[in-house]
């Protein structure tokens, strides 16, 4: 008969396995927390970008007494080739407002290039109807995740996509992208 001896067998103790599981749990928790921090930073960056564009447009209006893209004076700002009709509405050609802000030195960049935001879309100034608001001047960010729209709308307005001063062009359905997310100017 053969005798088996347990003295020479090697393996992990229950304590060693528990320590490894705790370490794995801490790593997973750290990764998830890091992703959450990155998402929060992107949301804050979007809000900051919108606030910056609003400030630039208000500064332009104070300086030239017309909205960017809506001015009808070829010298306001100097070098501007595109003119609006001074009707108090952002021009349909959204690039004209950006060009005016660039030429006035209120926004970095040049020409009619629209600024991009942290979620990959663009930010612009437009006169239109977003979320049933009726035609109004808006600052619009394009292609924002619905969860982000819901978060911003809840924090700064009423949390509903078709009421208030912040509106989405579609319902805030998780996992979808909102084509146009607008702040009333």
C-alpha positions, 0 to 999 in steps of 0.5 A: 500500500502506498501512503500519501503524505501531506507534508510536501504538498504546496498551495495557497492558504485561505489567508493568502487567497483572501489577500489577493481578492482584497487587492483585486477588489481595490484595483477594480474600485480604483479603476471605476473611481478613476473613470468616474473622475474622468467623466466628471471632469469632461462634464465640468469642461463642457459647462466651462466651455459653454460659459466661456462662449457665452462670455465671449458673445456678451463681450462682443455684444457690449463692444459692438452693440450687435450679436456676433454673426448678426452685425451689419457693419463691415468694420465690426469687427475689422476684417469681417467679410460676412455680415448679418442683418442686425435683427437680434438673432444669431445668424443661420450660418453658425460659422459667422458668429465664430468668425466675428468672435475670432476676429474680435480676439474674444475666442481662440482659433480663426475663421468660421471653425466651431469649437469642439467640446470634451465629448467630441461634438461642436459648440455654436451659437444659433437662433432656432427651436430646441426642445419646443422652446420656440425660436430663440438664441441658444448656445448649442453643444452637439452630440452629448450622451443623454446621461450627461445632458440629464446631469447638467439639466438637473444640476443647472435647470429643471432636469426635463429635456423640453422645459426650462432654459436648458433643453435637449432635442430629444428625451434623455434616454440612457445609452443614447446621444442627444444631437442638440443640447441647448442653453438659452442665451 
